[in-house]
Amino acid sequence: MITGADLRTLRRTRALTLAELANAMGRSVGWVSQVERDISRIGPEDLERLSAILGVSPAMLAQPVPEAAREEGRIVRADRRRPVGDRHAGLKESLISPDLTDSFEIVHSTFAPGQSREEPVQRATQEVGFILSGQLDIWFDAEKFSLGAGDSFRIRNEPYRWANPYSVPAVALWVISPPVY
């Protein structure tokens, strides 16, 4: 299950107080505080409610078990990444970072061929993306840029949208600060 530090990061990036999160969950402030300090654990009955409140997938809240105890907080194996994102059709994202306790997060994104996000998205973040493979079109306001493998881009708290009208998936790494997933 999610660590207390990760829950605190998610709560703070959404500008929620302990009291607001507790109220939305139907729990006490003390319980939420204990979860954030890893004294209490989130049970399965609270998982769906918490994921809806925070706007993340339930799988994001499930902290994968590291392959070895010495890897916890340091190593993320490819098959143990946590899925993240807003579950937009045609976009699959996973957390590369071991957790959300740093001032940034790294996300692996795969944009399916023929898919797009027509409605612009804007987050109170600074983001840098790097295209690993494929091609991706990205718009900042009405200005379109076509990117290919090796290209990078920066987003500073501005609306953007994307499209992959090409025949192969586009794969990108994103560095996002502060963490939003």
C-alpha positions in Angstrom: 0.0 0.0 0.0 1.1 3.6 -0.5 3.6 5.0 2.0 2.6 7.8 4.3 5.2 10.1 2.7 3.7 9.5 -0.7 0.2 10.1 0.6 1.3 13.4 2.2 2.9 14.5 -1.1 -0.3 13.7 -3.1 -2.5 15.5 -0.5 -0.3 18.6 -0.5 0.0 18.8 -4.3 -3.8 18.9 -4.4 -3.8 21.7 -1.7 -5.8 19.5 0.7 -5.5 19.9 4.4 -5.5 16.9 6.7 -9.0 17.9 7.8 -10.3 18.2 4.2 -9.0 14.8 3.3 -10.3 13.2 6.5 -13.7 14.7 5.9 -13.9 13.6 2.3 -12.9 10.0 3.4 -15.3 10.0 6.4 -12.3 9.4 8.7 -10.8 11.4 11.6 -7.9 13.8 11.2 -6.0 11.6 13.6 -6.3 8.6 11.4 -5.1 10.4 8.3 -2.2 11.8 10.3 -1.3 8.3 11.5 -1.5 7.0 7.9 0.9 9.8 6.7 3.3 8.8 9.5 3.0 5.1 8.7 1.5 4.3 12.0 -1.9 3.2 10.5 -2.4 1.5 7.1 -5.1 2.1 4.5 -7.4 -0.8 4.2 -9.0 -2.1 1.0 -12.3 -0.4 1.9 -10.6 3.1 1.9 -8.5 2.5 -1.3 -11.2 3.3 -3.8 -12.5 6.3 -1.9 -8.9 7.7 -1.5 -8.1 7.1 -5.2 -11.2 9.0 -6.3 -10.5 11.9 -3.9 -6.9 12.2 -5.1 -7.7 11.6 -8.7 -5.3 8.7 -9.1 -5.8 5.0 -10.0 -6.1 2.5 -7.2 -3.1 0.8 -8.6 -1.0 3.9 -8.0 -1.8 3.6 -4.3 -0.6 0.1 -4.2 3.1 0.3 -3.4 4.8 -2.6 -5.1 6.9 -4.9 -3.0 10.6 -4.4 -3.8 12.5 -7.4 -5.2 14.8 -7.2 -2.2 14.5 -5.1 1.0 17.8 -3.3 0.2 16.2 -2.0 -3.0 13.3 -0.2 -1.2 13.3 3.5 -2.0 16.2 3.1 -4.4 15.4 0.6 -7.2 12.3 0.2 -9.3 12.3 -2.9 -11.5 10.5 -2.5 -14.8 7.9 -5.1 -13.9 7.1 -3.4 -10.6 6.4 0.1 -11.7 3.2 1.8 -10.4 0.7 2.9 -13.1 -0.1 6.6 -12.9 -1.9 9.2 -14.8 -5.5 10.2 -15.5 -6.3 7.0 -17.4 -6.7 8.8 -20.7 -7.5 6.5 -23.6 -4.4 5.7 -25.6 -1.9 6.8 -22.9 -0.2 4.4 -20.5 2.0 5.9 -17.8 4.1 4.4 -15.0 6.2 5.9 -12.2 9.9 5.5 -12.7 10.7 7.2 -9.4 10.8 4.9 -6.4 8.3 7.1 -4.5 7.0 10.7 -4.4 9.2 12.0 -1.7 11.6 14.0 -3.9 10.9 17.5 -5.3 10.3 15.8 -8.7 9.0 12.6 -10.2 9.9 10.7 -13.4 7.2 9.1 -15.5 7.4 6.7 -18.4 4.6 7.4 -21.0 3.5 5.4 -24.0 1.2 7.2 -26.5 -0.7 4.7 -28.6 -0.8 5.1 -32.4 -3.8 7.1 -33.6 -4.6 8.5 -30.2 -4.8 12.1 -29.0 -5.8 14.3 -26.1 -8.0 17.0 -27.7 -8.8 18.9 -24.5 -5.8 20.9 -23.2 -4.4 19.9 -19.8 -2.7 22.4 -17.4 -0.9 21.6 -14.2 0.8 23.9 -11.7 4.1 22.2 -12.5 7.3 22.5 -14.5 7.8 19.5 -16.8 10.5 18.3 -19.2 9.8 15.5 -21.6 12.2 13.5 -23.7 11.0 11.4 -26.6 12.7 7.9 -26.4 11.1 6.5 -29.6 8.4 7.2 -32.1 6.9 10.6 -32.9 4.5 12.8 -31.0 2.8 16.1 -31.8 2.3 18.5 -29.0 0.5 21.9 -28.9 1.1 24.8 -26.6 -2.0 26.9 -27.1 -2.5 26.8 -31.0 1.2 26.3 -31.8 2.0 22.7 -33.0 5.4 21.0 -32.6 6.2 17.6 -34.1 8.8 15.7 -32.0 10.8 12.6 -32.7 13.3 10.3 -30.9 15.9 12.4 -29.1 13.8 15.6 -29.0 12.8 17.2 -25.7 10.4 19.9 -24.6 9.5 21.9 -21.5 6.1 22.8 -20.1 5.8 25.6 -17.4 2.3 25.7 -16.0 0.8 26.2 -19.4 -2.0 24.4 -21.3 -0.9 21.7 -23.7 -2.4 18.8 -25.6 -0.9 15.9 -27.6 -1.5 13.6 -30.5 0.1 10.5 -32.0 -1.2 10.3 -35.6 1.6 8.0 -36.5 1.7 4.2 -36.9 4.0 3.4 -34.0 3.8 4.1 -30.3 5.6 7.2 -29.0 7.5 6.6 -25.8 8.7 9.5 -23.6 10.2 10.1 -20.2 8.8 13.1 -18.2 10.4 14.8 -15.2 7.7 16.6 -13.3 8.1 19.1 -10.4 6.4 19.0 -8.0 5.2 15.4 -8.1 1.5 15.3 -9.2 0.9 11.5 -9.4 
